[in-house]
Amino acid sequence: EYSSEHFQEIGRKGGETTSKENNDN
């Protein structure tokens, strides 16, 4: 399982993002 921090990191790299990251954008 990945933590929210993990998704934030890959999100910045243009990878998969959580709904939280998408809303932030």
Backbone atoms as SQL, in Angstrom:
CREATE TABLE atoms (id INTEGER PRIMARY KEY, chain TEXT, resi INTEGER, resn TEXT, atom TEXT, x REAL, y REAL, z REAL);
INSERT INTO atoms VALUES
  (1, 'A', 1, 'GLU', 'N', 0.841, -1.203, 0.000),
  (2, 'A', 1, 'GLU', 'CA', 0.000, 0.000, 0.000),
  (3, 'A', 1, 'GLU', 'C', 0.875, 1.251, 0.000),
  (4, 'A', 2, 'TYR', 'N', 0.390, 2.289, -0.640),
  (5, 'A', 2, 'TYR', 'CA', 1.163, 3.529, -0.712),
  (6, 'A', 2, 'TYR', 'C', 0.531, 4.603, 0.168),
  (7, 'A', 3, 'SER', 'N', 1.387, 5.451, 0.724),
  (8, 'A', 3, 'SER', 'CA', 0.886, 6.546, 1.549),
  (9, 'A', 3, 'SER', 'C', 0.486, 7.706, 0.651),
  (10, 'A', 4, 'SER', 'N', -0.205, 8.675, 1.213),
  (11, 'A', 4, 'SER', 'CA', -0.620, 9.841, 0.427),
  (12, 'A', 4, 'SER', 'C', 0.595, 10.584, -0.091),
  (13, 'A', 5, 'GLU', 'N', 1.679, 10.567, 0.679),
  (14, 'A', 5, 'GLU', 'CA', 2.904, 11.254, 0.264),
  (15, 'A', 5, 'GLU', 'C', 3.450, 10.642, -1.014),
  (16, 'A', 6, 'HIS', 'N', 3.324, 9.315, -1.140),
  (17, 'A', 6, 'HIS', 'CA', 3.816, 8.626, -2.329),
  (18, 'A', 6, 'HIS', 'C', 3.079, 9.132, -3.566),
  (19, 'A', 7, 'PHE', 'N', 1.762, 9.250, -3.460),
  (20, 'A', 7, 'PHE', 'CA', 0.973, 9.698, -4.601),
  (21, 'A', 7, 'PHE', 'C', 1.252, 11.154, -4.922),
  (22, 'A', 8, 'GLN', 'N', 1.575, 11.942, -3.905),
  (23, 'A', 8, 'GLN', 'CA', 1.907, 13.344, -4.150),
  (24, 'A', 8, 'GLN', 'C', 3.200, 13.438, -4.942),
  (25, 'A', 9, 'GLU', 'N', 4.163, 12.574, -4.619),
  (26, 'A', 9, 'GLU', 'CA', 5.459, 12.588, -5.317),
  (27, 'A', 9, 'GLU', 'C', 5.293, 12.201, -6.782),
  (28, 'A', 10, 'ILE', 'N', 4.608, 11.090, -7.056),
  (29, 'A', 10, 'ILE', 'CA', 4.439, 10.654, -8.440),
  (30, 'A', 10, 'ILE', 'C', 3.514, 11.607, -9.184),
  (31, 'A', 11, 'GLY', 'N', 2.661, 12.295, -8.449),
  (32, 'A', 11, 'GLY', 'CA', 1.752, 13.264, -9.062),
  (33, 'A', 11, 'GLY', 'C', 2.535, 14.419, -9.641),
  (34, 'A', 12, 'ARG', 'N', 3.563, 14.845, -8.922),
  (35, 'A', 12, 'ARG', 'CA', 4.395, 15.958, -9.388),
  (36, 'A', 12, 'ARG', 'C', 5.188, 15.546, -10.622),
  (37, 'A', 13, 'LYS', 'N', 5.412, 14.247, -10.767),
  (38, 'A', 13, 'LYS', 'CA', 6.192, 13.742, -11.901),
  (39, 'A', 13, 'LYS', 'C', 5.283, 13.426, -13.093),
  (40, 'A', 14, 'GLY', 'N', 4.006, 13.752, -12.987),
  (41, 'A', 14, 'GLY', 'CA', 3.090, 13.514, -14.098),
  (42, 'A', 14, 'GLY', 'C', 2.618, 12.077, -14.159),
  (43, 'A', 15, 'GLY', 'N', 2.766, 11.361, -13.069),
  (44, 'A', 15, 'GLY', 'CA', 2.326, 9.972, -13.030),
  (45, 'A', 15, 'GLY', 'C', 0.891, 9.879, -12.556),
  (46, 'A', 16, 'GLU', 'N', 0.535, 8.759, -11.937),
  (47, 'A', 16, 'GLU', 'CA', -0.815, 8.602, -11.428),
  (48, 'A', 16, 'GLU', 'C', -1.051, 9.594, -10.297),
  (49, 'A', 17, 'THR', 'N', -2.291, 10.067, -10.186),
  (50, 'A', 17, 'THR', 'CA', -2.595, 11.009, -9.118),
  (51, 'A', 17, 'THR', 'C', -3.855, 10.575, -8.394),
  (52, 'A', 18, 'THR', 'N', -3.955, 10.953, -7.145),
  (53, 'A', 18, 'THR', 'CA', -5.156, 10.656, -6.381),
  (54, 'A', 18, 'THR', 'C', -6.189, 11.727, -6.680),
  (55, 'A', 19, 'SER', 'N', -7.425, 11.532, -6.281),
  (56, 'A', 19, 'SER', 'CA', -8.458, 12.533, -6.504),
  (57, 'A', 19, 'SER', 'C', -8.085, 13.823, -5.787),
  (58, 'A', 20, 'LYS', 'N', -7.370, 13.683, -4.676),
  (59, 'A', 20, 'LYS', 'CA', -6.929, 14.854, -3.916),
  (60, 'A', 20, 'LYS', 'C', -5.970, 15.690, -4.748),
  (61, 'A', 21, 'GLU', 'N', -5.045, 15.034, -5.428),
  (62, 'A', 21, 'GLU', 'CA', -4.071, 15.740, -6.256),
  (63, 'A', 21, 'GLU', 'C', -4.770, 16.409, -7.439),
  (64, 'A', 22, 'ASN', 'N', -5.728, 15.717, -8.051),
  (65, 'A', 22, 'ASN', 'CA', -6.438, 16.275, -9.199),
  (66, 'A', 22, 'ASN', 'C', -7.230, 17.506, -8.802),
  (67, 'A', 23, 'ASN', 'N', -7.815, 17.487, -7.608),
  (68, 'A', 23, 'ASN', 'CA', -8.578, 18.631, -7.133),
  (69, 'A', 23, 'ASN', 'C', -7.658, 19.802, -6.852),
  (70, 'A', 24, 'ASP', 'N', -6.443, 19.508, -6.419),
  (71, 'A', 24, 'ASP', 'CA', -5.476, 20.562, -6.123),
  (72, 'A', 24, 'ASP', 'C', -5.067, 21.274, -7.410),
  (73, 'A', 25, 'ASN', 'N', -5.104, 20.545, -8.506),
  (74, 'A', 25, 'ASN', 'CA', -4.756, 21.136, -9.794),
  (75, 'A', 25, 'ASN', 'C', -5.966, 21.838, -10.380);
